């Protein structure tokens, strides 16, 4: 009977997850117009918006440990539901915000939501997949399917949002809230994969497990390398999320055209995300390095061309091509990183690894946001992108040197400590 329930849980969760992720991975109908909404409707300075984003990452950083505790006590399913409810509250705050303080409160809500979901969602998927040698590939396939769906849906939504923004800037934000309500309902349909309940007398042991798991994360050379790489990528992508729109706004591209432009980029990213396994098979442990350098190179070259575009408007097309390269690299990177982090894990460690990853991404995003705001307050976006591209290019070279002998090895090449949580190894 117990095995029948497990089979039902796995089938339902694995079937539902791609659809859920397609709608919940990030805010739909929101990005691109959110920058315009805050600058044009709420009259917030662009540099302040970038700075507010750094608050988001600071709050993300401090939310990680509470998020882990919430997941341990509520379970993965209930934590995901809670995270989606908090996201709904975030969108309500955006709608009614009147000043920077309101937006800071909104970012606290958003950070809390993604801190919980960022650990609970991949963990729920990881624990819903049967323990086989193909588990890593199944995880990547389901995660990629959801990511592809998100890029396609979001690209269509971005076009619609651009035109609706011209009619009434509040409409796209309301639609984004509606999608969040739908994802909350979908999350209720998951089945909790970990059924074991801990009694109050066992809570001391539970705290011990959490402490030991985090000690493993800090000691593991493989995990540390992946987390550092992830932090650097998050730093530059968090900056580009605003810089890309800001530069186009400086070039006087209208909201409707911006919607079309970023919609096409979303479609390109959606198509590209399907190729992540082929890319991994071709380049193996060089995959992350290649994607990282594509993202940083795109930033640097976009900045150079952004200066030239002031004289030659046709160069906007080339900048779009560079944006496309960055979107392709990001689309391939996300499911691959989730896959690499989930390797050699079980229910004892997976949420802690995702939490540690989100913690350091929060630090990186906060530092990057402060740097980005500082630069944008003093010079045009194109010059900012050049400086950011150089800084993160150097960081990318350093982290790749650090990762060479630590990531991408065969299971037998890792120490026993590195693979001690490997569920597949335990079955053999």
N, C-alpha and C positions, 0 to 999 in steps of 0.2 A: 504493500500500500504506500509506504514511504517512498519507494523508488518510482511509483507511478506519479506521485505528486512532484517529484524532482523532474521527471521527464516532461510533465505538463508545464512546469515553471520554465524550464529551459526553452521549450518550443515557443511559449507565449512571449517571453522576454526577448528572445533572439528575433522573433518575427516583428515585434513592435518597435524594437530599438531603432532601426534605421529611419522609420517614419517619425518617431519621436525626435531623434537627433536632427532630422531635416528641418523641423519647426522650432527646435529649442536651442540649437547650438549657439546662436547669438540672436540679437534683436532683428526682426524682419520689419521692413517698411521704415526703418529707423536711420541707419547710417547714410551718410552723404547729406540728407536733409536735416539731420540733427545738428550739424555744424551751422548750417544756414539758419535753422530755427532759433538756435541760441544767440547767434550774432545779429540777425535781422529782426526777430520778433522779441526776444528777451533783452536785446541790446547789450550783450556780454562781449567784452573785448576778446578777439581771437587768441591772444597770448594767455588770457585768463582761462579760456576753455582748455587749452593745452595743460595749464597748471592744475586745473581741476581734475584732469585725467590722472595726473600724478597722485592726487589725493586718493583716487580710486585704487591705485596700485599699493599705496601705503596701507589702506584699509584692507586690501586683499591679503597683504602680508600678515597683518595682525589677526585676520579672521581664520587663518589656517588651523591653529591648534583648537579653537572653539569648534571649528567645522568638523575636525576629526572626532572630538568628543560627542558632538551632535549625532554624527553618523554611527558611532559605536553604540549609542543609547537608543536612537530612534530606528536604526536600521537604514539600509540603502534606499529602499523605496520611499519611506516616509520622509527621509531627508531630501530626496529629489522633489517631492510634493511641496515641502516647506520652502525649498529654494525657488521654485516657480511662483509660489504665492508672494514671496519677497520681491521677485522681479516685477510682478504686477504693481506692487506698491511703488517701486522705483519709477515706473512709467507714469503713474499718477502724480508723483512729485515733479517730474519733468513738465507735465502739462500745466501744473499750477505754480511752478517756481517763479519767484519775483526778483530774486537776488542771488548772489554767490553763496550765501549761507544755505539757502534752500537747495542749491545744486550740490553742495558738499554733503548734506543729509542724503540726497538722492544717491550720491556715489557710495556712501556707506552701505545703503541698502543693496545696490548693485554688486558691490564687492562681496558682501556677505552671501548673496545669492550664488554668485559664481564660485566662491570658495567652497560652498557646500556641494554644488552640482559638479564642480570640476573634479572633485574626489569621488563623489558617490556614483556618478553616471558611468565612468569607465570601470569602476569597481563592480557595479551591478552587472555590466556586460561580461566582464572577466569571470565572475563567479557563476554566470548563467551558461557558460560554454562548457561542455563536457571535457574532462581532463584527458586529452589525447595529444599526440605529437603534432597534430595539425592545429592545435588550439591557437597558436600565435597567428597563423594565416586566417583562421576563421574570424578572430577578433579584428584583424586588419580589414578583412573584407566587409564585415558588418559596419565597422566604423567608417570606412571609406564610402560605403553605400549611403549612409546617413549624411556624410559630408557633401557628397555629390548632389543629393537631394536638396540640401540647404543652399548650395551655390546656385542651383537652377531656380528654386523658389525665390530666393533673395534677389536674383538678377531680374526676374520678372517684376517682383515687388518694388525694386529700385526704380525701374522705368515708371511704373504707376505712381510711386511716391513723388517723383520729380514733377509730373504733370499735376497731381493733386495738390502739391505744395503751392503751385502757381494759383490754384483756385482758392485754397484755404490752408495755411501752413499747419493748422491743428489736425487736419484729417489724417495725414500719415502717422502721426503719433498715436491717434485713437485706434488706427488699424493695427499698429504694433501692439498696443494693449490687448486688442481682441485676440491676436495670435497667441499672446502669453496666456490668456485664459484657456484657450484650446489646449496648449501644451500642459497646463496644470491638470486638465481633465484626462489627457492621455497618460500622464504619469501615474494617475490613480489605477490605471489598468495593469501596471507592472505587478509581478509577484515577487515578494522578498526572497532572494536566493539563499540567505543564511538564516535558518530557522532556529538555531540554538539560542536560547535566551539565558542571559546571565542573571543569577540571583544576586541580591544585594550583598550577601556575605562573600561573593566572589569578586566584588568591585576592586578590592586591593590588588588581586591577581590581574584584573583587566588593566589597571594603571601600569602594572609592571610590564605587561605585554606591549603597551603603547610605548613605554620608555625604551624597551629593548629593540622595538622595531625602528624607532628613530635613531638609535645608536647604530643599527645596521646600515641605515641610509647614509649616515655621516661617515661610516668606515668604508663602505663599498666604493672602490675606485670606479667601477663601471657606472653605478648610479650617480655618483658625484659628477662624472664627466658629462653624462647626459643632461643632468639638471643645470650645470653651468652653461652648456650649449643652449639649452632651452631658454635660460634667462637672457642670454645675449640676443637670441632671435626675438624674444618677446620685447626686449628693449627697443630694437629698431622698428619692429612692426607696429608697436604702440605709437611711436612717433609718426610713422608714415600714414597711419589711419587718419590723422588730422592734416599733416603736411600735404598729402596728395590733393585733398579737397581745397585746402588753403591756397595752394599754388594756382589751381584752376580758377578759383574765385578771383585771385589777383589778375589773372589773364582775362577776366570778364566773361567767363563761360556761364551761361544761364543755368538755373536749377533744372529745367527740363532736359537740356543737353547733358548736364552732369549726370542726371538719372539714367539717360541712355548709355553714356560712356561707362559708368560703373556697373550697369546691368550687363553690358557685353563682357566686361572684365569678370563678372560673376559667372557667366556662362562658360567662359574660357577656363576659369578655375574649376568649375564643376566637371568639365570634360577631362581636364588634366588629372583630377584627383583619382580617376579610375585607373591611372597608369602607375600608381605608387608601387605596386608589387613588382611590376616589370622593371621599374627603375631600380628597386632594391636588388632584384636578381642580377641586373647588369653591373651595378657599381658596388654592391655589398657595403663594406664599411666606409666607403668614400661618399656614399649617398648624401649624408647630412652635410658634409663639407661642401659639396657641389651646390646644394640648395642654399646654404648659408651665404656663399660667395655671390650667388645670383641675386639674392635679396639686397645685400650691401652694395653690389655693383650697380644695380638698378637705381638705388637711391642716389648714389654719387653722380651717375650719368644724367639722371633726370634733372638734378640741380644745375648742371652745366648747360643742358639744353634749355632749361627754364629761363636762363639769362639771355640766351640767344633768341628765344621766342619773342621777346619784347620787340625785336627788329624784324623777325621773320616768323609770322604767325603759322606758316605751314609746318613748322617744326613741332607743333602740338601733336601731329600724327605720330612722330617718332617717339615723343614722350609717352603717348598712349601705348606704343609698342613696348617701351621699357616698363610701364605699369603692368602690362600683360605678363611680362617675364616674372615680375615680382609676385603677381597673383598666382601664376602657375607654380612657382617654387613654394609659396605658402600653402597652397592646396595640397601639394605632394608631401610637404613637411609634417603637417599636423597629424594625419593618421599614422604616419611612420613613427613619429615620436611617441605617440600613445602605445603603439605596438612594441617599440623597444623598451619602454618603461614597464610594460606588462610582462615581459619575458622573465622567466625564473621566479614567478611570484605565486602566492596563494592568498587566501582570505585574511591571513594574519598580517600581511605586509603591504598588499596592493594599495589600500586607501592611504597608508602612511607615505608611500612613495609618491603618489599623486599629490598629497598634501604638501610634502617637502618641495616638490617641483613647483607647485603653485605659490608657495611661500617665497622661494627665490625669484620666481617670475615677478612676484609683487615688488620685491626689492628693486629688481632691474627696471620694471616699468615706472616705479616712482622716481628713481634717479634719472631715467631717460626723459620722463615728463618734465622734471624741473629743468634739465638741460635744454629741452626743446622749447619750453616757455621762455627761458632766458634768451635764447638765440632769436626767437620769433619776435620778441619785444624790441629787438635792436636792428634787425635787418630783414630783407625780403626772404620769402620762403625758399626760393631757389638757392640762395647763398647758405641758408640753414641746412638744406639737404646735402650740399657739398660737404660741409663740415661734419655732419652726422655720418655720411657715407665713409669719410676718411677714418673717423674715430672707430666706428664699428667694423670697418675693414681690418684695422689693426687688431682689434679684439678677436675677430674671427680667425686670423692667422695664429694668434696665441693659443686659443682654445683648441684648434685643430692639432697643434703640436702636442698639447696635453692629452688629447684623446687617442693618439695613434696606437698606443699599446694597451689601451684600457677598454675600448669599445669595438664590437664587431668580431669578437673571437668566437671560436666554436665552443659549445658547452663544456667539453672536456679540457679546454685550455684555461678555463677560469678556476680559481681556487675553490675549495669546498665551502668556504665562508660566503663567497659570492653567489653560490647556487643553493644555499641551504634551505631556501623557501620554495624551491622548484617542485611544484606539484607533480609534474610529469616524471621527474626523477624518483619521487616517492613511490610511484606505481610500478616502477620497473624492478 
